[in-house]
Every structure is written in structure tokens, then in C-alpha cells.
Amino acid sequence: MAYAQKVYRLPWLLSAITDARRAPRTPPRVVAAAVFFTGLLRIRSFNALEPRLQERSFLRLVGTEAERRLSSVDTLSRALWVMDLEAVRALSVEMLRKAERNKVFRDGWHGALRYFAIDGWEPFSSRHRHCDECLVRQVRVKGEDGIETEVKEYYHRFAVALLIDSRFDLLLDFEPLLPKDLRPVTVVKRKGKTPRLAKSDLDEGELTAGTRLLRRVKATFPWLDVVVADALYANGPFLDAVSGLGLSAVVIAKKETDEPLKEALALWGETAPQTTLEDHEARERIDLWDCPDLETLQSYHGGTIRCVRARVTKLAHPDREPGTWCMLVTGKAQRRLSPEKVLAVARARWHIENTGFHQWTTRWCFDHVFTHDANAIRALFWLFFAAFNLLTLFLYCQLRSYGRDRGGNVTRTISRLVDEMRDDLARMELDTS
């Protein structure tokens, strides 16, 4: 907490959060602090939080030590329903901006560039509870009599942007996929005719939300250089959006019938690898093919595309089928990255799956529905993500020897740190001056 106050001015950031309640007895900053520390201490639900709201150690933590009791969890839930999302988002954004000003990301990574991954994430679903922003799908369910029936399933899905680095992964931003009723009206241009307004009759797709997220991430964090994405984003319109923002892209390519991978495969044919290297640390042999300056993707207008293929063989299991990776590279990363670095960046996209989605679901309780309202879910997620970012920055910037003392499993190391924080909570003396 001393680190959070001294470096990031956490109490001041929390005090800037507002909500739409009139004359509330529990101020918005206190609600935000309570939810923030619920995430930081990994308290699994509001029911588990309820007893802590009258414990002096928790009251001291949120800055209301003079009170006998904070409030009920119902009050926290109602406040989240009307909390200002821009104000709560600013908490996480200001932390990352401060970290960048403190040169935390100064060195970059491969090619001295700064990377972030974009992917879709579905934290939870329900067949009973739903809200205005829930997406809906039909699923087949087998009943007790063994007969399958179709039922509605409600779920929330988000496009997520995660900063990926050799040391830490930090949440940059997220964007919900909107249901058809809430999708904005678009202007449809027709050749030789007057443009008309149109509204889609389908729920929003990940690519649409991901492109909207990409623009906001670059506007918020202009120091980012390269976006890394899976095969869904290997198309001209998305790569045009990347180019228009002055970014580079490393995107997985899977469909051998789609350009420009089709052209690259034809040029490579049955030729031998252009480069072969062995990674003794990972115990792998990597064969690489490189094809620069491809122009066969007609829907892309941002210049040429480089295509790299890698065949990875595990040295411990040479009889197994090698893994094959194909990557498309655009922008300045085409010249800055060697073929093996392109492969390393593409494989680093899994940080968003492992460090991000898996850890948030299994360790940070994001799969639990604390309160089911579109605004409340996003406000709570922003506060939990701010706690995730703060803990990550503290662990890797301040406790460099902590992980080495507790083994090589990063997830267990962080969980052990949270356990020690809970143990120390009763002994903490907080100076908010």
C-alpha cells in the first residue's frame, strides 16, 4: 500500500471516481476502494466480503476506520450499477501512464518494440439471469429423461487488449460485444446512390469490437507499436485499421487457401528451410521460411505483407509431428524483426490466454457474477483489472527476488503473495496523509 500511494497516488485516484446516486451515505470513493481491495485480496464473492465490512482492518484499508461498519454489499452493488465508467476506467489508465512515464516499459521487447495482444474472452454465462447487454445463443441440453432440448443461454463476451512483455502482462483495455438491440446505426455507402442508415439484426462479432478497441487503445497509449492477434484478424479491413493508426501487426495465418499465405506457400513449394536453429533452453529445433513484400491481399491497402513460416520440432520427441506456425507481419515490424523473433512474438500471444484469461478465471474470480448489470459488471471489472495491474507492477518492479525464493511457478508465487497480504492486513497501519 505504501508503494501504491507513493508511486501511483492510489487514494487520490479512487477519490476521483463518481456515481449517479443522490446524497449517498457511502461515498463513491469508499465503494470503489472496497471493490478494488475485494479484487486485490481475491475475495471470492460479495457474500464472502460481507463479514469484512465491519472488521477494523478492512475499514482501515479502505480509509473509513472511524466508522463502525462500512455498508452492506447490496449498497456496493447498487453503487456499481450507476458508477461512472469513464472515471473508473481512468484509475487503471492513469496507473499505466504513470508506469510508462517512470520508464517501466522503456526497453521494449523484441526489436525494441512494445507489443499488445487482442483476443475475445467470455468470462461467464447463465441460462437464467440476464441483463440488457447479454448476448443470447441457443444450446442443446439433455434433460433427466435423456431427451435433448434447446434452451437460451445468456452470456457476456469482451474483446481484450493485453500488454505483453518478457516480465509482465498488463490489462490495457476491454470492449464489450454488443447485442443487436444496442448496436449503433451505421452508414451504408451504395455506388451511384444516396448512402442510407442501416441497423444490423445480428449480435456484434469479436472483429467489430476488436477494431473499435484497437482505435481506443492506440489513442490512449500512443507509445504502443505492434498488435498481435489470432487468425480471426488476418483480413484486409483489420490490417488497414492497424496501418491507419501507425501500428504494426503480427497475425496468425491458418487458411492455406487465403491470400497472402496461399502465394507464400506457392513460392516456398518444397524448398528447404532458409534458416534452421536450435533452442537448447526450450529443447526445440526451428526451421524457418521467410517471404517478404507480398501484395496479393487485395483488400489490404497499407502496403506489402511479410509472411513467415516456422516448423517446430521437440528435440526430446523427434518422432512426433512438428508444429507449424504461419505469421503475417505488417508495418515497421517487417524490417525490425528476424524470422525467429516473429515466431517468438506470435507465440507470446498465448500470454493473453494463460496469464490473462486463465489466471483471471481461476485465481481472480472473474467468472463469478458479483452483480448482474451491464454497467456494474464493467465497473467491477475495471476495478479488478486495476488491482491486477498494481499487483503485477509491484511484484516485478519491487520484489525481484520474491519469485526466486518460492520456485518457478509464477501463478503460485503471486497467489502466495496475496496470502501474505491477507495475513498482514490486521497489522497494517495506513497513512493516507
C-alpha positions in Angstrom: 0.0 0.0 0.0 2.9 2.3 0.6 4.1 1.6 -2.9 0.6 2.2 -4.3 0.3 5.6 -2.5 3.8 6.9 -3.2 4.1 5.9 -6.9 0.5 5.8 -8.2 -1.4 8.0 -5.7 -4.0 5.3 -5.3 -6.2 7.2 -2.7 -6.3 10.2 -5.0 -7.3 8.1 -8.0 -10.0 6.4 -6.0 -11.3 9.7 -4.8 -11.9 10.8 -8.4 -14.5 8.1 -9.0 -18.1 9.2 -9.0 -21.6 7.6 -9.4 -25.1 8.8 -10.0 -26.6 8.2 -6.5 -28.0 11.3 -4.8 -26.6 12.2 -1.4 -25.2 8.7 -0.7 -24.2 7.8 2.8 -21.3 5.7 1.5 -19.2 7.9 -0.8 -18.3 6.6 -4.3 -14.6 6.5 -3.4 -15.3 4.2 -0.5 -17.4 1.9 -2.7 -14.6 1.8 -5.3 -12.0 1.2 -2.6 -14.0 -1.7 -1.2 -14.4 -3.4 -4.6 -10.8 -2.7 -5.5 -9.5 -4.5 -2.4 -12.0 -7.2 -2.9 -10.2 -7.9 -6.2 -6.7 -7.4 -4.8 -7.3 -9.8 -1.9 -9.1 -12.2 -4.2 -12.2 -12.4 -2.1 -14.4 -14.8 -4.0 -17.9 -13.1 -3.7 -19.8 -10.3 -2.1 -21.2 -12.9 0.4 -17.6 -13.6 1.5 -16.9 -9.9 1.6 -19.9 -9.1 3.9 -18.2 -10.1 7.3 -15.1 -8.0 6.4 -17.2 -4.8 6.1 -17.3 -4.5 9.9 -13.7 -5.6 10.5 -11.4 -2.8 11.6 -8.5 -4.0 9.4 -10.7 -3.8 6.3 -12.1 -0.4 7.3 -8.6 0.9 7.8 -7.7 -0.4 4.4 -10.5 1.5 2.6 -9.9 4.7 4.7 -13.1 4.6 6.9 -11.6 3.5 10.2 -13.8 5.9 12.1 -16.9 4.1 11.0 -18.2 1.0 12.9 -19.4 -0.6 9.7 -18.8 0.2 6.1 -22.1 -0.6 4.4 -23.9 -3.7 3.1 -22.8 -5.5 0.0 -26.2 -4.5 -1.5 -25.1 -0.9 -1.3 -21.9 -1.7 -3.1 -23.9 -3.5 -5.8 -26.3 -0.6 -6.3 -23.4 1.9 -6.5 -21.7 -0.2 -9.2 -24.9 -0.1 -11.2 -24.7 3.7 -11.6 -20.9 4.2 -11.3 -19.3 6.4 -13.9 -17.4 4.1 -16.2 -15.0 6.7 -17.6 -14.0 7.7 -14.1 -13.4 4.1 -13.0 -11.5 3.3 -16.3 -9.3 6.3 -15.6 -8.0 4.5 -12.5 -6.3 1.8 -14.5 -5.3 4.1 -17.4 -3.5 6.5 -15.1 -1.6 3.7 -13.4 -0.3 2.5 -16.8 0.5 6.1 -17.9 2.5 6.7 -14.7 4.3 3.4 -15.2 5.2 4.5 -18.8 6.5 7.9 -17.5 8.6 6.0 -14.9 10.2 4.2 -17.9 8.9 0.8 -16.8 8.4 -0.1 -20.5 11.5 1.8 -21.7 13.5 -1.1 -23.1 10.6 -2.6 -25.2 10.9 -6.3 -26.2 11.9 -8.0 -29.4 13.2 -5.3 -31.8 12.9 -2.7 -29.0 9.2 -2.6 -29.8 6.2 -2.6 -27.5 3.5 -5.3 -28.1 -0.1 -5.9 -27.1 -2.4 -8.8 -27.9 -6.1 -8.6 -28.8 -8.5 -11.5 -28.3 -12.0 -12.4 -27.3 -13.0 -13.5 -23.8 -16.2 -15.0 -22.4 -15.9 -14.9 -18.5 -19.3 -16.4 -17.7 -22.7 -17.4 -19.0 -26.1 -18.2 -17.5 -29.4 -19.9 -18.5 -31.5 -17.9 -16.1 -30.1 -14.4 -15.2 -29.6 -11.8 -17.9 -29.4 -8.1 -18.5 -29.8 -5.6 -21.4 -26.3 -6.2 -22.7 -26.4 -10.0 -22.6 -25.8 -11.9 -25.8 -28.1 -14.8 -26.5 -27.4 -18.2 -28.1 -29.3 -21.5 -28.3 -27.7 -24.5 -26.7 -28.8 -28.1 -26.6 -29.3 -29.6 -23.1 -30.0 -33.2 -22.2 -32.7 -33.5 -19.6 -33.1 -36.1 -16.9 -35.2 -38.2 -19.3 -32.3 -38.2 -21.8 -34.2 -36.0 -24.3 -32.3 -33.1 -25.7 -34.0 -29.7 -25.9 -32.9 -26.2 -27.0 -32.7 -23.5 -24.3 -31.5 -19.9 -24.3 -28.1 -19.2 -22.8 -27.1 -15.6 -21.9 -23.5 -14.6 -21.8 -21.1 -11.6 -21.9 -18.2 -11.5 -24.2 -15.4 -8.9 -24.5 -12.5 -8.0 -26.8 -9.5 -7.6 -24.5 -6.2 -5.8 -25.1 -3.2 -7.0 -23.0 0.3 -5.6 -23.0 2.7 -8.5 -23.4 6.3 -8.3 -22.3 9.1 -10.6 -21.1 8.5 -9.6 -17.5 4.8 -8.8 -17.0 1.5 -8.7 -18.8 -0.9 -5.8 -18.0 -4.5 -5.2 -19.0 -4.8 -2.2 -21.3 -8.5 -2.0 -22.1 -11.5 -4.1 -22.9 -14.6 -3.6 -25.0 -18.0 -5.5 -24.7 -19.6 -7.2 -27.7 -23.0 -5.5 -28.1 -26.3 -7.3 -28.7 -28.2 -6.4 -31.9 -30.6 -4.1 -30.0 -27.7 -1.9 -28.8 -25.5 -1.9 -31.9 -25.0 1.6 -33.3 -26.7 2.6 -36.6 -24.1 2.5 -39.5 -24.0 4.4 -42.8 -24.1 2.1 -45.8 -22.5 3.5 -48.9 -24.0 2.5 -52.2 -22.4 3.0 -55.6 -24.3 5.7 -57.5 -26.9 6.0 -54.8 -27.5 8.1 -51.7 -26.0 6.5 -48.5 -28.6 5.1 -46.2 -28.7 4.3 -42.5 -28.8 0.6 -41.5 -29.1 -1.3 -38.3 -27.8 -4.9 -38.0 -30.1 -7.7 -37.0 -27.2 -9.8 -35.6 -25.3 -9.6 -32.4 -21.9 -7.9 -32.7 -18.9 -10.0 -33.6 -15.5 -10.1 -32.0 -13.8 -8.5 -35.0 -16.1 -5.4 -34.9 -15.5 -4.9 -31.1 -11.8 -5.7 -31.5 -11.3 -3.0 -34.2 -13.1 -0.4 -32.0 -10.9 -1.5 -29.1 -7.8 -1.2 -31.2 -8.5 2.5 -32.0 -9.2 3.4 -28.4 -6.0 1.6 -27.2 -3.8 3.5 -29.6 -5.4 6.8 -28.7 -4.9 6.1 -25.0 -1.4 4.6 -25.2 0.3 6.1 -28.3 3.7 4.6 -27.3 2.5 1.1 -28.3 4.0 -0.3 -31.6 2.7 -3.8 -32.5 -0.6 -5.6 -32.2 -0.6 -9.4 -32.0 -3.7 -11.3 -32.9 -5.0 -14.8 -33.9 -6.3 -15.9 -37.3 -9.7 -14.2 -37.0 -7.9 -10.9 -37.6 -6.0 -12.0 -40.7 -8.0 -9.9 -43.1 -7.6 -6.7 -45.1 -10.0 -4.4 -43.2 -8.4 -5.1 -39.8 -4.9 -4.7 -41.2 -5.9 -1.5 -42.9 -7.2 -0.2 -39.5 -3.8 -1.2 -38.0 -1.9 0.6 -40.7 -4.1 3.7 -40.4 -3.2 4.0 -36.8 0.6 3.8 -37.5 0.8 0.4 -35.8 2.4 -2.8 -37.0 0.8 -6.3 -36.8 1.9 -9.8 -36.2 -1.2 -12.0 -37.0 -1.5 -15.8 -37.2 -2.5 -17.2 -40.6 -4.2 -20.6 -40.8 -6.2 -20.9 -44.0 -3.9 -22.0 -46.8 -6.4 -21.0 -49.4 -6.4 -17.4 -48.3 -4.0 -14.7 -49.5 -1.3 -13.9 -48.9 -0.4 -17.2 -47.3 -1.5 -19.0 -50.4 1.0 -17.1 -52.5 3.8 -17.6 -49.9 3.2 -21.4 -49.9 3.4 -21.5 -53.7 6.7 -19.6 -53.6 8.2 -21.8 -51.0 7.0 -25.1 -52.6 9.1 -28.0 -51.4 12.3 -25.9 -50.8 14.5 -26.5 -47.8 14.2 -24.1 -44.8 16.0 -20.8 -45.3 17.2 -20.9 -41.6 17.5 -23.7 -39.1 18.3 -23.1 -35.5 18.2 -25.0 -32.2 16.9 -23.6 -28.9 18.7 -25.6 -26.3 16.8 -24.0 -23.4 13.4 -24.9 -24.9 14.9 -28.1 -26.4 13.5 -27.3 -29.9 14.7 -27.3 -33.5 13.1 -24.5 -35.5 13.0 -24.4 -39.4 12.1 -21.1 -40.8 10.9 -19.8 -44.2 10.5 -16.1 -45.0 8.7 -14.4 -47.8 8.7 -10.5 -47.7 6.9 -7.9 -49.8 3.7 -9.9 -50.7 1.0 -7.8 -52.5 -1.7 -10.4 -53.2 -4.2 -9.5 -50.4 -6.3 -7.1 -52.5 -8.5 -6.0 -49.5 -5.4 -4.5 -47.8 -4.2 -1.1 -48.9 -1.5 -0.4 -46.4 1.5 -1.7 -48.4 3.2 -5.1 -48.6 2.8 -8.0 -46.2 5.6 -10.3 -45.0 4.8 -14.0 -44.4 6.9 -16.2 -42.1 6.5 -20.0 -41.6 8.1 -21.9 -38.8 8.2 -25.7 -38.2 9.0 -26.5 -34.5 10.3 -30.0 -33.6 10.7 -31.0 -30.0 14.2 -32.5 -29.5 13.0 -34.7 -26.8 10.4 -36.2 -29.1 11.8 -36.2 -32.6 9.2 -38.8 -33.7 6.2 -36.5 -33.0 4.6 -34.4 -35.7 6.3 -31.0 -35.8 4.2 -27.9 -35.0 3.7 -25.4 -37.8 3.2 -21.7 -37.4 2.4 -19.2 -40.2 2.5 -15.5 -39.4 1.7 -12.3 -41.3 3.7 -9.1 -40.5 2.9 -5.6 -41.5 4.3 -2.1 -40.8 7.8 -1.3 -39.5 8.0 -4.7 -37.7 8.6 -6.2 -41.1 12.1 -4.8 -41.2 12.8 -4.8 -37.4 12.2 -8.5 -36.7 14.1 -11.5 -37.8 12.1 -14.7 -38.6 12.8 -16.3 -35.3 11.7 -13.1 -33.5 8.5 -13.1 -35.5 7.8 -16.6 -34.2 8.6 -15.6 -30.6 6.2 -12.7 -30.8 3.4 -14.9 -32.3 3.9 -17.5 -29.6 3.8 -14.7 -27.0 0.1 -14.2 -28.0 -0.6 -17.1 -25.6 0.2 -14.7 -22.7 -3.4 -13.4 -23.1 -4.8 -16.9 -22.8 -2.6 -18.2 -20.0 -1.6 -15.1 -17.9 -4.8 -13.3 -18.7 -7.9 -15.4 -19.2 -6.9 -18.5 -17.3 -5.5 -16.6 -14.3 -8.4 -14.2 -14.2 -10.9 -17.0 -14.2 -9.1 -19.5 -11.8 -7.5 -17.0 -9.4 -9.2 -13.6 -9.6 -12.9 -14.8 -9.6 -13.8 -13.0 -12.8 -16.1 -16.0 -13.6 -18.2 -15.2 -10.6 -21.2 -12.9 -11.2 -20.9 -10.5 -8.3 -23.8 -8.4 -9.6 -25.6 -8.8 -12.9 -25.9 -5.5 -14.7 -24.0 -4.3 -17.7 -22.7 -1.1 -16.1 -21.9 -2.9 -12.8 -20.0 -5.7 -14.5 -17.8 -3.3 -16.4 -17.2 -1.1 -13.3 -16.3 -4.1 -11.2 -14.0 -5.5 -14.0 -12.2 -2.1 -14.3 -11.5 -2.1 -10.5 -10.4 -5.7 -10.5 -8.1 -5.1 -13.5 -6.6 -2.1 -11.8 -5.8 -4.3 -8.8 -4.3 -6.9 -11.1 -2.1 -4.3 -12.8 -1.0 -2.8 -9.5 -0.1 -6.2 -8.0 1.8 -7.2 -11.2 3.8 -3.9 -11.3 4.6 -4.2 -7.6 5.7 -7.9 -7.9 8.0 -7.4 -10.9 9.3 -3.9 -10.2 9.8 -4.1 -6.4 10.1 -7.8 -5.4 12.6 -9.1 -7.9 13.9 -11.8 -5.6 10.5 -12.9 -4.3 9.7 -15.4 -7.0 13.2 -17.0 -6.9 12.6 -17.7 -3.2 9.4 -19.5 -3.9 10.0 -21.6 -7.0 9.5 -21.1 -10.7 5.7 -21.2 -10.9 4.6 -17.6 -11.4 0.9 -18.2 -10.7 1.7 -19.9 -7.4 4.2 -17.2 -6.5 1.6 -14.4 -6.9 -1.0 -16.4 -5.0 1.4 -16.8 -2.1 2.0 -13.1 -2.1 -1.8 -12.5 -1.9 -1.9 -14.9 1.1 0.8 -13.0 2.8 -1.1 -9.7 2.2 -4.2 -11.2 3.8 -2.1 -12.3 6.8 -0.6 -8.8 7.1 -3.9 -7.0 6.8 -4.6 -6.9 10.6 -1.2 -5.5 11.3 -1.2 -2.8 8.6 -1.2 0.9 9.6 -2.3 3.0 6.8 -1.1 6.7 6.5 -3.4 8.4 4.0 -2.0 11.8 4.5 
